[in-house]
């Protein structure tokens, strides 16, 4: 079993950048510009409002990640707190969510590159698919390396691809800010309702905090590191989002319609032509950078579900050399490529490649929100069912507060699932893909359950306790630690 263990190699900075890398997506280069015409110059306030419901989810993840620091935390918690059926559906939905997310990110990356290299219209679709497959395979290979290398790479690509490009735009655009664009801040003809509706949409820009639960088994000193990493990443994300939206509102009159921040950059001549290409390349890197932590985080759910044999056991293979879940990563790569080569060619000619990708991201959003509901409930159940884990948690809020945050987080997630159906195209795609996929999953679950019973495997008994990895060793002085190892070796 020792060869199958993952390695705790992620320190605090790495954990922070994994969170930031997976949360920041392409929406920050679209949403502020797209909603400016609807909300007026107060669009930046929507990001401040949107962080409020996100705090509920982050709070729950900080508590659970500290109390149960194990890889694949979403699956492990849902299966132990809500039973084997919910555990199976969690793993089943993770496969769907990640497949759609990888296809969306890969297609967006390819689309940005096609604009940079001026690919002819008739070749764009083929170019997008080829570049999408290449970037997926590239990040898949990176994730096969040991966790320390993955963590260092995540720091580099998040700084360059996400944070640096935003800071370059912000500082370059400041001289172009026109104070009159903020007058009035709340145009009377628009009212306050569009601002509130925009904040609901912007909430999706903060989705992804639960990724910290997936990597908790590979975080050093997780009981302390996980809560601190969330505490630091939330304000960083809010500040970056808010300032970028503020700058967009300052340089672009709200009553002149635009679709993307890149369009504003070109129209305002903020950068010379060569620099615009450079910035566009950085934005493409920013989009691609989310692929890496997506592989990194959610492959751990597949790993843990297969260890419990809720999924086939061969998916539990961990590389002896690098201590990474090679078969789980391979499964996600295959599903991501399938989504890319099937859905983008079908939807692309109908609605455009960019819109096709966005529709796929709606599948990821609804699957993620559905999985957040039992996670929030787990925070309420854990202190009663496993009081010793609650007591050992590095972040131990009062149980009454946990109930409030758990119920609040579950309700918020459910409400946002319903809101996704208000978008006709996204709602239709969700109905055509997510619901049939769930139905197939239920059938697979019953066949899998029957097969395991025939083989005498009692999954229910396995799920009565947490894996041993949850018990994190307390730090011992060097000599004591060496002596302990020598004694164990002699035994």
Secondary structure by P-SEA (a helix, b strand, c coil): cccccccccccaaaaaaaaaaaaccccccccccccccccccaaaaaaaaaaaaaaaaaaaaaaaaaaccccaaaaaaaaaaccaaaaaaaaaaaaaaaaaaaaaaaaaaaaaaaaaacccccaaaaaaaaaaaaaaaaaaaaaaccaaaaaaaaaaaaaacccaaaaaaaaaaccccccccccccccccccaaaaaaaaaaaccccccccccccccccccccccaaaaaaaaaaaaaaaaaaaaaaaaaaacccccccccaaaaaaaaccccaaaaaaaaaaaaaaaaaaaaaaaacaaaaaaaaaaaccccccccccccccccaaaaaaaaaaaaaaaaacccccccccccaaaaaaaaaaaaaaaaaaaaaaaaaaaaacccccaaaaaaccccccaaaaaaaaaaaaaaaaaaaaaaaccaaaaaaaaacaaaaaaaaaaaaaaaaaaaaaaccccccccccccccccccccccaaaaaaaaaaaaac
